[in-house]
Amino acid sequence: MKTYNFSLDNKKDLKSIIFDFDETLYYNPLAQESYFNYLKKALLDLTNYNEDEITNIIKLFGFDLAGERRVSVSQNCSKIGIMQEDWIKYRTEHFYPENFSHIQTVNNALMRSLLEKYKLFLVSSEYLDNVHIKASQMNIDLSIFSRIYASDGEKLQIINKQEAYKDILQSEGLVPSQFIVIGDRYNVDIKPFEEIGGGGVQITNTDEVEGLIKQLLK
């Protein structure tokens, strides 16, 4: 767990918490391997590269098993050699298959206990329909969130997380220091909030999320 522009010593100022969804409210120890294979299949379908070339591209841009967990493909399409709209369409037509047999989820009761002190929001790069499908399959309670922001599958639009964060701040009439973002990817989840004056906590598994929640509840 790593904090950015935030200290638990200042939690008394917190009013709201913004959660990421994938690999934050649940953790799949096989995610890197399955995502590597999913991306490899996508690039075989979307490009003229052969399998060896695709493997090298994946490694070059950090999408392999040694790279950052769940790097954002949509933000790196030009580097990979595909059109962003083609990637978005592929994601819409080919649901990313999670292996739910190994999934670990954040305890629902613990999450609900946050409502005693904080207002909760969910901001996810995943398509909204997929968020609901996954949550249902993993028994993740989404009713605790005042609002859910996600990518639009019908319009083939990937969410701009920074704009979502700004919308939450404006609608709540609060300042960035009264929020934190909790997510598994710094560049995708936390950095956009840092850039507008906020802070966050980068986690690597559900145990870290639950440990953080317990500290926030003290």
Secondary structure as GFF3:
##gff-version 3
##sequence-region A 1 218
A	DSSP	beta_strand	2	4	.	.	.	ID=ss1
A	DSSP	three_ten_helix	8	13	.	.	.	ID=ss2
A	DSSP	beta_strand	16	19	.	.	.	ID=ss3
A	DSSP	beta_strand	26	27	.	.	.	ID=ss4
A	DSSP	alpha_helix	31	46	.	.	.	ID=ss5
A	DSSP	alpha_helix	51	60	.	.	.	ID=ss6
A	DSSP	three_ten_helix	74	76	.	.	.	ID=ss7
A	DSSP	alpha_helix	77	80	.	.	.	ID=ss8
A	DSSP	alpha_helix	84	93	.	.	.	ID=ss9
A	DSSP	three_ten_helix	100	102	.	.	.	ID=ss10
A	DSSP	beta_strand	104	105	.	.	.	ID=ss11
A	DSSP	alpha_helix	108	113	.	.	.	ID=ss12
A	DSSP	three_ten_helix	114	116	.	.	.	ID=ss13
A	DSSP	beta_strand	119	127	.	.	.	ID=ss14
A	DSSP	alpha_helix	128	138	.	.	.	ID=ss15
A	DSSP	beta_strand	147	151	.	.	.	ID=ss16
A	DSSP	alpha_helix	161	172	.	.	.	ID=ss17
A	DSSP	three_ten_helix	176	178	.	.	.	ID=ss18
A	DSSP	beta_strand	179	183	.	.	.	ID=ss19
A	DSSP	pi_helix	186	190	.	.	.	ID=ss20
A	DSSP	alpha_helix	191	194	.	.	.	ID=ss21
A	DSSP	beta_strand	200	202	.	.	.	ID=ss22
A	DSSP	alpha_helix	206	217	.	.	.	ID=ss23
###
